[in-house]
Amino acid sequence: KTMTLTSFLRDAFMKMPDYRDLSGRLHAGGYDRLNTCYHMGYSFGGTADAMQMLNQCLYENFGVDVDFNIEVGFDGVIQMVDYCGGIPVELTEAEAEYLNADDLYVTYDVQSGLQYLDGMAALSYARMRKADGDADSDIKRTDRQQKVIEVLFNKVRHLSLKDLQSVADTLLPLVTTTMTPKDVADLMIKMLPHLQNLTFEKGSIPIKTTYWGELQEPYGSVLLFYPDQNKRLIREFTEGEPNPW
């Protein structure tokens, strides 16, 4: 009855995998930020290669074996939130000020405290990393992304299987995924008995006690970390040890 929602920090500096793309060509990997891995794979062969290379990178550096990928674009986030009638989010004064200054995505004024955000405002909130006080910008941003995902989940967790299927039929065309329709249906059936009482545990990787910031030319400020320590803590947690976050 527990779901673990984990964000991999984009500035984690790591070994890029030696990668054979879907056309069979081998590409030698160097060191770079984690978010570069997806971009490199995409340049080789589009979304499929991007997902495959990212999966390989996560496995080699953290020991995480990815079963399925789901990619949601900006438009997909907007449409999902609007489909659910907006989402309630508790805003700080700094966050409200940031959103009110975003004239591109936020078309109305918000206040600090509990606010209902439409799709475009929710996307701006999820991407925010430079509000006043955001010293650890990427960590703050991943915290906000996790809140949006959790709130969206709470909007649908009490639906019946029939209504969940209707939601899936509407929203799945907005995502790119390696799951088949049968994979989706099997997962929904498996999760249905647990949805109402499901709790979330949230964190980020590299795990807080295992990394430090450092300047690496020509990359600028990156996060260096202990790979073996992260692999051990992640494995222990998935096997039932206490939450490392």
C-alpha positions in Angstrom: 0.0 0.0 0.0 3.0 2.3 -0.6 4.1 4.0 -3.8 7.6 5.4 -4.0 7.9 8.5 -6.1 11.5 9.3 -6.9 13.1 12.1 -8.9 16.5 11.6 -10.5 18.3 15.0 -10.2 19.3 16.4 -13.6 22.6 17.8 -12.5 24.0 14.4 -11.3 27.3 14.1 -13.0 27.9 10.5 -14.2 29.3 8.1 -16.8 27.2 8.1 -20.0 26.8 4.5 -21.3 28.5 3.1 -24.3 25.4 2.9 -26.4 24.4 0.9 -29.4 21.4 2.7 -31.0 18.5 1.0 -32.6 20.2 1.1 -36.0 23.1 -0.9 -34.6 25.8 1.8 -34.4 27.9 1.9 -31.2 28.5 5.3 -29.5 31.2 5.7 -26.8 30.0 7.5 -23.7 31.9 10.0 -21.6 30.9 11.9 -18.5 28.1 14.5 -18.4 24.9 15.5 -16.5 22.1 13.0 -16.3 19.7 15.1 -18.5 22.3 15.0 -21.3 21.7 11.2 -21.5 18.2 11.6 -22.8 19.2 14.3 -25.3 22.0 12.1 -26.7 19.7 9.2 -27.2 17.1 11.4 -28.8 19.7 12.7 -31.3 20.6 9.1 -32.2 17.1 7.9 -33.0 14.2 9.9 -31.5 12.1 9.1 -28.4 12.7 5.3 -28.5 16.5 5.7 -28.4 16.2 8.5 -25.8 14.2 6.2 -23.5 16.5 3.2 -24.1 19.7 5.2 -23.4 18.3 6.8 -20.3 17.3 3.4 -19.0 20.8 2.1 -19.6 22.3 5.1 -17.8 20.1 4.6 -14.8 21.0 1.0 -14.6 24.7 1.4 -14.9 25.0 4.3 -12.4 22.3 3.4 -9.9 21.4 -0.2 -10.4 17.8 0.7 -11.3 16.2 -1.6 -13.9 13.4 0.3 -15.6 10.4 -1.8 -16.7 8.4 0.8 -18.6 8.7 4.3 -19.7 6.0 7.0 -19.8 6.8 10.4 -21.3 4.4 13.3 -20.9 5.0 16.6 -22.8 4.0 20.1 -21.7 0.7 20.0 -23.6 -0.1 16.7 -22.0 0.3 18.1 -18.5 -1.9 21.0 -19.3 -4.7 18.8 -20.8 -4.5 16.2 -17.9 -4.9 18.9 -15.2 -7.7 20.6 -17.1 -9.4 17.3 -17.7 -9.4 16.7 -13.9 -10.9 20.2 -13.3 -7.7 21.8 -12.0 -5.7 20.8 -8.9 -5.4 22.2 -5.4 -1.9 23.3 -4.4 -0.7 25.1 -1.3 1.4 28.0 -2.4 4.0 30.0 -0.5 4.2 33.8 -1.0 7.3 33.3 -3.1 5.6 30.7 -5.3 2.5 32.9 -5.8 4.7 35.9 -6.7 6.5 33.8 -9.2 3.3 32.6 -10.9 1.9 36.1 -11.0 5.0 37.2 -12.8 4.6 34.4 -15.4 2.4 36.2 -18.0 3.0 33.5 -20.6 1.4 30.6 -18.7 -0.6 32.1 -15.8 -3.5 34.2 -17.0 -5.0 35.1 -13.6 -3.7 36.2 -10.2 -3.1 33.7 -7.4 -2.6 34.2 -3.7 -0.5 32.4 -1.1 -2.3 29.5 0.6 -4.5 26.9 -1.0 -5.2 27.7 -4.7 -6.8 25.8 -7.6 -4.5 25.8 -10.6 -5.6 25.2 -14.1 -3.4 23.2 -16.5 -1.1 26.1 -17.6 -0.6 27.4 -14.1 0.1 23.9 -12.8 2.7 23.4 -15.6 4.4 26.7 -14.6 4.3 25.6 -10.9 5.9 22.2 -11.8 8.7 23.9 -13.8 9.4 26.6 -11.2 12.9 26.6 -9.9 13.8 30.3 -9.4 11.2 31.5 -6.9 12.6 33.5 -4.0 14.4 31.1 -1.7 15.0 28.4 -4.2 18.6 27.8 -3.4 18.6 24.1 -4.4 16.7 24.9 -7.5 16.4 21.4 -9.0 15.5 19.8 -5.7 12.7 22.4 -5.2 11.5 21.8 -8.7 11.3 18.1 -8.3 9.4 18.5 -5.0 6.8 20.6 -6.9 6.6 18.1 -9.7 6.0 15.3 -7.2 3.2 17.4 -5.5 1.5 17.8 -8.9 1.7 14.1 -9.6 0.4 13.2 -6.2 -2.5 15.6 -6.4 -3.5 14.4 -9.8 -3.4 10.8 -8.5 -5.6 11.8 -5.6 -8.2 13.2 -8.0 -8.7 9.8 -9.6 -7.9 7.3 -6.8 -11.5 6.9 -5.7 -12.9 6.2 -9.2 -14.3 2.8 -10.2 -12.5 0.6 -12.7 -15.0 1.6 -15.4 -14.3 5.3 -14.7 -10.6 4.7 -14.5 -10.8 3.1 -17.9 -12.5 6.1 -19.3 -9.8 8.3 -17.8 -7.1 6.1 -19.3 -8.9 6.2 -22.7 -8.9 10.0 -22.6 -5.4 10.6 -21.3 -3.2 7.8 -22.8 -3.2 9.4 -26.2 -1.4 12.4 -24.5 1.6 10.2 -23.5 4.3 8.2 -25.2 4.9 4.9 -23.5 6.6 1.5 -23.9 3.5 -0.1 -22.2 1.1 -2.0 -24.3 -2.7 -1.5 -23.7 -2.7 -4.9 -22.0 0.2 -3.7 -19.6 -2.0 -0.7 -18.7 -5.1 -2.7 -18.1 -3.2 -5.3 -16.0 -1.7 -2.6 -13.9 -5.0 -0.9 -13.3 -6.6 -4.2 -12.2 -3.6 -4.9 -9.9 -3.7 -1.4 -8.4 -7.4 -1.0 -8.0 -7.7 -2.7 -4.5 -5.0 -0.5 -3.1 -5.9 2.9 -4.6 -8.0 4.3 -1.8 -5.5 3.6 1.0 -2.3 4.1 -1.0 0.3 6.3 0.6 3.3 8.0 -1.0 6.9 8.1 0.0 8.9 10.7 -2.0 12.6 11.4 -2.4 15.3 12.1 -4.9 18.4 10.4 -6.3 21.3 10.8 -5.7 20.2 10.4 -2.1 20.9 13.5 0.0 23.7 12.2 2.2 25.6 10.8 -0.8 26.3 13.8 -3.1 28.0 17.2 -3.1 28.1 20.2 -5.5 31.3 20.9 -7.4 32.4 22.9 -10.4 33.4 20.8 -13.3 34.7 22.6 -16.4 33.3 22.9 -19.0 30.0 21.7 -17.4 29.7 24.3 -14.6 28.1 23.3 -11.3 27.3 19.6 -11.1 26.4 17.1 -8.4 29.1 14.4 -7.7 28.0 11.3 -5.8 29.0 7.9 -4.6 27.5 5.4 -7.0 28.1 2.3 -4.9 26.5 3.9 -1.8 23.4 4.9 -3.9 23.1 1.5 -5.4 23.2 -0.1 -1.9 20.7 2.3 -0.3 18.3 2.0 -3.3 18.5 -1.8 -3.2 18.0 -2.0 0.6 15.0 0.3 0.4 13.3 -1.7 -2.4 13.8 -4.8 -0.3 12.1 -3.3 2.8 14.7 -1.4 4.7 13.9 2.1 6.2 13.4 5.0 3.8 16.9 6.5 3.1 15.4 10.0 2.5 
